[in-house]
Amino acid sequence: MSYTLGQAARAVGKSKPTIARAIQTGRLSASRTDSGTFVIDPAELHRVFQVAGNGAGTMKQTVPGEPDGTSQAALRVERDRLLIEREDLRETIRGLRQRLDAESEERRRGTGAADGAVDAPACRQRAGGQQPDLDGTTSSVVAAVVPVIHY
């Protein structure tokens, strides 16, 4: 006994498009009749999909029903809590943006005090043009320019 697409869907509790998709992707093998309908071997179907429930072929409901009054009240409470949390997060973001803008402005002015950034040219100038070496001594900073020749 072979299944048609609809019979196979009922047997495993899936929709016809789900079974057809499994065939099209090669996950489930099936053959076509001259009229174009699929013929699916039961062993092949059950290899890919488990039998649903008692084997009567009832499909599982995937669309939720109308929530009762208790569920709606719980959903309203959860929605209100999420709205408050969202507003708190928006306020935090506004504060962080203002802080970032202020620190960026300070850096742009060259103070660098907001984030502890070190202004290397200013440090060298304060050190009299000298920079500490790895061993703790200071030496003059010398910049060399090496020409690059392109052939």
C-alpha angles and dihedrals in degrees: 000000000000130000128235117219092265094046091049091050092051092046094058099030095246132123123260092246090054092054092044090050090052089053094047093049092048095245091117122035120219138155130226127234124223088265090055099250120134122250112203125191111229093226090053092047093051091046089063102029129035118233111265120237116309094350092257088120100242114162122230115245110246099176112080117235126231111297116239123240093269092053092048091051090050090048091051091051091049091047092051091049091050092048090054091047090049091052090049090051091048090052090050090051091050090051093048091049091052091049092048092049091050093049092046090051091051091050091048090054088052102244096116089186095120097071102019092254116168117229100213097197091050091049092050090048091052089048091055095255092307128119127203114252124218091266092056097255121116128236134177117273110242123188119201125198114210116192116231116216118204117201 
